[in-house]
Amino acid sequence: MPVFLNDLPVADRDRELKVFTQLQEIASLGWPGAVVKQWLYDHGDHPEFLMDYGALDLSRIRWNLEDVAVAELEKIPTGSSEQDTLNGFAANHQYWLALRPKNIRDAWENWGTWLVPPILVSRDLLHPLERGLQVIEGRMRVGILQGRRADGSNVADRHTAWVGRAG
């Protein structure tokens, strides 16, 4: 049976993540905890996510950690309602990175990548004729990557990400 964002309970930030992941509606998806946390727990009720992904059947998505080439990430889009946000992070990547904790800044300087894999989805889940990936969550991380890449700063050739594909 299809499952959509509006079918799911909204995360109660006073409720622990562990309790949220054990709710029947969430547990039945069979998603990795990291994906549940970043998308459904932290942003499941985000109005732009509801607009961009409200028609996406979440029950069809299977998740894997994948190494994604920087060439794909430097051009990757996000949902149409937040593309300006992604572009803003890229254009002002030094500012946004400076606000992050030292361990995150150090990871970019030393390894040219993020510490927490972002959430990406295969675009054919959203639009059957489209190819490639789209950023669901991790727009700041991807924007920092895009900005650093455009400026010639240290950026690794491959980056680990949670990638959702039709299952």
N, C-alpha and C positions, 0 to 999 in steps of 0.2 A: 504494500500500500504506500502511495506517495506520502512524503513528509516535507512540509514547507516551513520556513522560518516562523510564520504566524501560527503554526500548529504547536510550536514548542513553548514551554514555560519561559518566562523572562527570569534571568538570574537575579536572585536576591543577594546583593553584595554582603548582607549580614549572614548569609548561609555560606558555609564552606564550599569550596570547589568540589571536594570529595562527595559531599551530599548532592550537589547539583548533578555530577556525572552519574550518580546512581538513580536519578529519577528515570522512570520507565521510558519516557519519551526520548531522553538523551541516550540512555544505555542501549536502547534498541537500534540506534544508528550504528553502533560498533566502531565508532571513531576513536582514534588515539587521543589520549588525555590532553596532549599539547594542542591539538587542533580544537578540541572542545573548549579549552581554556581561552585561547586567543580569539576564537570566532564567537562561539555561542555564549560563553560565560562573560567575557569582557565586552563583547559588542553585539550580541544577539538582538538587542532592541535598538540598535543604532539606526535612526531613521533612514540614512543613506543606504545602509545595508539592506533594509527592508525594501527600499525602492529598487535597488540594483539586483538583488538576489531573491526577492520574494517569490518569484515564479520557478526558482530552481528546486527540483526534487532532490532533497538532501539524501534520501534513501538510496539514490543511484550512485553516490560518490564513494569511492574506495581510495584510501590515502596511503601514500608511501613516501618515505624520505628519499629524495633524489638529489643528485648533483646536477645543477642547472648551469649551463654555460653563460658566462657574462654577456656574450653577444645577444642572447635572448633576453636577459634581464635589463640590459641598457635600453631596450625599446618596449618593454612589457607595459601594457596599459593596466588600469584598474577600472572599477565600475564608473560609468559615465558621470554619476553625480559627484564623484570624488577625484576625477582626473586632475582638476586644478590643484587639489591638495597634494597629489603626488608630484606634479610639476613644481609646486612651491617648495616642497622638501628638496627637490633636486637643485633648484635655482639657489637655495639658501642652505645648502648642505653643511657648510662650515659652521654656521650659526646653530643648526639643529644638532649637529654632532657635539659641539661644545657644551650643550646642555645635558648631554648624556653622562652617566657615571664614567669614571676613569677606566674601568675594565673594558667598557665598550669602545671608548676612544682608542685605547691601546690595541684592541683587536683589529680595528681598522688600520692603524699605523703598522702593526707588526705582521698581520696576516691578510689584510685587505678584504675582510669579510665581517659578517655579523656573528654574534654569539648564539642568538636564538633564531632557528629557521622560521621564515615567514610562511604564510599560508597562500598557496597558489592553486588555481584550478584550471583545468583544460577548457579552453574557450568553446569547444564544441558542445560542452554541457549547457552553455548559455545560449549559443547560436550555432545550430548544427553545421552550417557551412564555414564557420570560422576555424582557424587553426592557431596553434600556439597556446601560451599560458596567459593568465590574468592574475593580478595581485588581489587577494581578498583582504588579508590582514598582514601588516608589515609594510605599509605604504611609506612610513618614515625610513625604515631600513633600506627599502628599494630606492627611495628618492636619494638617500645619502649615497648609495652605490652609483646611481646614475650621475649625480653631480660630481662625485670623485672621479668617475671614469671620464667624464667630459673635460675635467680639469687636468687630467693626466696624473692624478694621485694614485697611490698604491691600491690596486683592486685585483683580487685573485681572479684566475681564469674560470673557476667553478665555485659554486656556492650551494650549500645544502639547504633544501627547502622541503616543506610538506607539500606534495603535489596531489591534488584530487583529480581522479579520472573516472570515467564511467565504469561501473563494476557490475 
